[in-house]
């Protein structure tokens, strides 16, 4: 029994949840000439180091640093992790970033080799290209029907009656056409997760049901007096709503 208890209490490195002290970082805070701004994209100070990190960033983008590593050295609290995260954020939102501290490795009930192996696996991303049927358009309206609760006293099975799932309608348009689509519970949940609203330009993968928010329609740019700094405005798609496109899926292990 003691052995079973010990196994049930063992922890996995991938299950540790850490509070991100650098969650505010959005990039390296560089201008077009790779010069570091005093305060930008969540980065403050360390101008020479950020400028050097910008050169590393360009080498990565050009594919000239494949198979190599970069060593950042310095005293604790000088921004080494922040620089590494800034590079990852500048490479794109789908670039994996894994951080592990030595104290974690020595406090886990598994071998150090296995702990490092799990950390390396979390830092690997795979891009898969494939052709898929995509529905792409500007959201005109999202209408969600309120599910009716089961009537009291109605006939039901031993487990009782359950309320039906949510249903709704999604109106999408391009510059040439407009169509209304019926929505099921899973699609409503996916739209809510992405916080899709009227005026957004979205892409729906017919096979997987994945919803991707491409940006805000330029035609709706005057709807608000102020928008967030990360709001991206895109043109309303042209032609047919449904089209076959080559899509890239990023899978993080």
DABEL-V991729 format. One line per field, one symbol per residue. phi: phi as a letter, one per 40 degrees, with the letter a starting at -180 (. if undefined). psi: psi as a letter, one per 20 degrees, with the letter a starting at -180 (. if undefined). A space follows every 50 residues. Layout:
phi = ???
psi = ???
//
This chain:
phi = .cccccccccbbccccbbcccbcccbicgbcccgccccaafgbbgfcccc ccccccdcccccgbbcgbbbbbbicdgchcccccccccccchccccbbbb bcccccbccacccccccccccccbbbbbbacacbbbacccabbbcccccc ccgccacdcgcbccccbabbbbabcbaaabbcbbccccccccccfcadhc bbbbccccgcbbccibcccbcccbcbbccbcbbbccdbgcccabbcbbbb bbc
psi = hhghhhhhiqqqhiipoqpoikiipiailqahjkppqgoqkjppalghgh ghhhghghhghikjjpjrrpppqrqpjikghggghhgghhiqhjpqpppp qhhghiiqlrqhghghghghhijpqpppprpqopoprpogqpppppppqp qpjqprahirqqqqrqraqpoqqaiirpqpppqagghggghhhilprpiq prppohgijpppohapphijhjhqhqrqijppprqpqrbqgprpqpqppo pp.
//
